[in-house]
Amino acid sequence: MGWSFGKKQSYELLKSSVLISILIFMISFVITDLTWISSVIAVVGFTLLTLVIFPFYLPKMISYLNVNLHGVEYYDICNWQSRIKLIFNPKSFVLRRIDYHDINDISVITGKKVMDPSIGITSKSGVLITKGDKDSVFVDVSWYDTVDNPTFDRAMIFAQSCI
């Protein structure tokens, strides 16, 4: 039993990269009519997608927070290497845990832009956890707020239950 916010990473991005690369290959083959040039263009496209474009947007796309009996778990993807590892092998990526005794404050941020310095992403709403060493973890909950999954409402209930 616990609280879960955001979206866990899956092989979705890797599958998307492969499909987009196949599409790039087909388009470039129609234009050039040369297999080897189309293959090189597709490989370059796959490399750019998986090593540059998707890792850049990954923190905004998978903000995940799991609160359970053991503590608070989240994706620690503040460096480029961990983002790439998460794209290529999400099942082996270990969530980082914060023990409850290390948490100073839990807040729900709404309606204002928040800059997460560890990832350089701005957001309008989310859950902010401040640790004892003045380090903080911010999880964006606005990205996955739908009628079926009102994460903002759940975040407010979660913060109220922590008081």
RAVEN-V23454 format. One record per backbone hydrogen bond with DSSP energy under -0.5 kcal/mol. NH is the residue of the N-H (numbers start at 1). CO is the residue of the C=O. E is the energy in kcal/mol with one decimal. If there is no record, write none. Layout:
nh:NH co:CO e:E
nh:NH co:CO e:E
This chain:
nh:3 co:67 e:-2.3
nh:5 co:65 e:-3.0
nh:7 co:63 e:-1.1
nh:13 co:10 e:-0.6
nh:15 co:11 e:-2.5
nh:16 co:12 e:-2.6
nh:17 co:13 e:-2.3
nh:18 co:14 e:-2.1
nh:19 co:15 e:-2.6
nh:20 co:16 e:-2.7
nh:21 co:17 e:-2.2
nh:22 co:18 e:-2.2
nh:23 co:19 e:-2.1
nh:24 co:20 e:-2.6
nh:25 co:21 e:-2.5
nh:26 co:22 e:-2.5
nh:27 co:23 e:-2.5
nh:28 co:24 e:-2.7
nh:29 co:25 e:-2.3
nh:30 co:26 e:-2.0
nh:31 co:27 e:-1.9
nh:32 co:28 e:-3.0
nh:33 co:29 e:-1.9
nh:38 co:34 e:-1.9
nh:39 co:35 e:-2.5
nh:40 co:36 e:-2.1
nh:41 co:37 e:-2.4
nh:42 co:38 e:-2.3
nh:43 co:39 e:-2.4
nh:44 co:40 e:-2.5
nh:45 co:41 e:-2.3
nh:46 co:42 e:-2.5
nh:47 co:43 e:-2.5
nh:48 co:44 e:-2.5
nh:49 co:45 e:-2.4
nh:50 co:46 e:-2.6
nh:51 co:47 e:-2.3
nh:52 co:48 e:-1.7
nh:53 co:48 e:-2.5
nh:54 co:49 e:-2.6
nh:56 co:52 e:-1.4
nh:57 co:53 e:-1.5
nh:58 co:54 e:-1.2
nh:60 co:57 e:-0.6
nh:61 co:57 e:-1.5
nh:62 co:58 e:-1.9
nh:65 co:5 e:-2.5
nh:66 co:73 e:-2.8
nh:67 co:3 e:-3.4
nh:68 co:66 e:-0.6
nh:68 co:71 e:-2.6
nh:71 co:68 e:-0.7
nh:72 co:98 e:-2.7
nh:73 co:66 e:-3.2
nh:73 co:71 e:-0.5
nh:74 co:96 e:-2.3
nh:75 co:64 e:-0.8
nh:76 co:74 e:-0.6
nh:77 co:75 e:-1.1
nh:83 co:79 e:-1.4
nh:84 co:80 e:-2.2
nh:85 co:81 e:-2.2
nh:86 co:82 e:-1.9
nh:87 co:83 e:-1.6
nh:88 co:84 e:-2.3
nh:89 co:85 e:-2.5
nh:92 co:89 e:-0.8
nh:93 co:89 e:-0.5
nh:93 co:90 e:-0.5
nh:96 co:74 e:-2.8
nh:98 co:72 e:-3.0
nh:99 co:97 e:-0.5
nh:102 co:99 e:-1.5
nh:103 co:100 e:-1.4
nh:104 co:130 e:-3.3
nh:105 co:130 e:-1.6
nh:107 co:128 e:-2.8
nh:109 co:107 e:-0.6
nh:109 co:126 e:-2.9
nh:112 co:124 e:-1.2
nh:114 co:123 e:-2.5
nh:116 co:114 e:-0.7
nh:116 co:121 e:-2.4
nh:117 co:115 e:-0.9
nh:119 co:116 e:-0.9
nh:120 co:116 e:-2.7
nh:121 co:116 e:-0.8
nh:123 co:114 e:-1.6
nh:126 co:109 e:-1.9
nh:127 co:139 e:-2.4
nh:128 co:107 e:-3.0
nh:128 co:126 e:-0.5
nh:129 co:127 e:-0.5
nh:129 co:137 e:-2.9
nh:130 co:105 e:-2.9
nh:130 co:128 e:-0.5
nh:131 co:129 e:-0.5
nh:131 co:135 e:-3.4
nh:132 co:102 e:-2.7
nh:134 co:131 e:-1.5
nh:137 co:129 e:-2.6
nh:139 co:127 e:-2.6
nh:140 co:138 e:-0.5
nh:141 co:125 e:-1.2
nh:142 co:125 e:-1.0
nh:145 co:142 e:-1.0
nh:146 co:144 e:-1.0
nh:146 co:149 e:-1.6
nh:151 co:149 e:-2.1
nh:154 co:150 e:-2.1
nh:155 co:151 e:-2.6
nh:156 co:152 e:-2.2
nh:157 co:153 e:-2.2
nh:158 co:154 e:-2.5
nh:159 co:155 e:-2.6
nh:160 co:156 e:-2.3
nh:161 co:157 e:-2.0
nh:162 co:158 e:-1.1
nh:163 co:159 e:-0.6
nh:163 co:160 e:-0.6
